[in-house]
Structure formats: C-alpha cells, structure tokens
Amino acid sequence: MSMSVGERDEKMNKMASIAAEAFCETHTPVSEDHIKANAERFLEHTIPYLTVRTLHRLDETLKRQETALKSLEADSRSIRRLTFVLVFLTIVLAYYAVRDTVIPSLQSKASQTPSPTATTTPSPTATATP
C-alpha cells in the first residue's frame, strides 16, 4: 500500500522535526568553539535539515500563490461579466436618451417649418384666352 505524496511529505516533515529536536538536545549547549572544531559534522546534519525546511516554505508559498491566482481568475471573470452588463445598460440608456430627447426635438422642428400647401392660387398669366 503506497501513501500519497502529501501524506509522505507530512510524515517526513514530522520525522525531520523530531530528529532536529533530538540533535539540538544532544548538542545543547554547544559553544562556538565546539562547532568550529567539528564544522563538517554539524554541516552534515544541519544543511539537509535547512534545505528541506526551505523547500517546505517554498511549497507553502507556492500554494498560497496558486490560491491567490485562482481568486484573481474568479475576479477577472466577474469583472468581465460586469463589463458586459454595463455595456448593455449603456446601450439601453443611450437608446432611451435618443428616443426621449432627439426624436421629440426632431418632431418639434418638423412642426415649426411651414409645410407646402396643396392649394395653389391661379396666376394671371396662366389664364388662357380662346
């Protein structure tokens, strides 16, 4: 039975914490002179621990960034939808503005201009004599 990567990482993280704590308890208090005299030994034990811890922090940071990116994608979709709604509403408002302002204005201008009448007055030169 194999365990998932997440379960394995969690167990290894706990084991590393326990081992690091035991190492620190074994070597506490440690003087700087003792560390300098046994530098290779301390580096053998501390560098892998610090590397794993750094990788875990980077993994946590990456997870937070992925969550933030998903949130931004959702916000982007919402903004896009809102933009379409606002464009539609702007078109509707423009239609009503034209209908309520421009059309009555054109109608009032049309009624103010004199319209040609259907009746014509006979001109004196137009009469024919037999």
Secondary structure, 3 states (H helix, E strand, C coil): CCCCHHHHHHHHHHHHHHHHHHHHHHCCCCCHHHHHHCHHHHHHHHHHHHHHHHHHHHHHHHHHHHHHHHHHHHHHHHHHHHHHHHHHHHHHHHHHHHHHHHHHHHHHHHHHCCCCCCCCCCCHHHCCCC
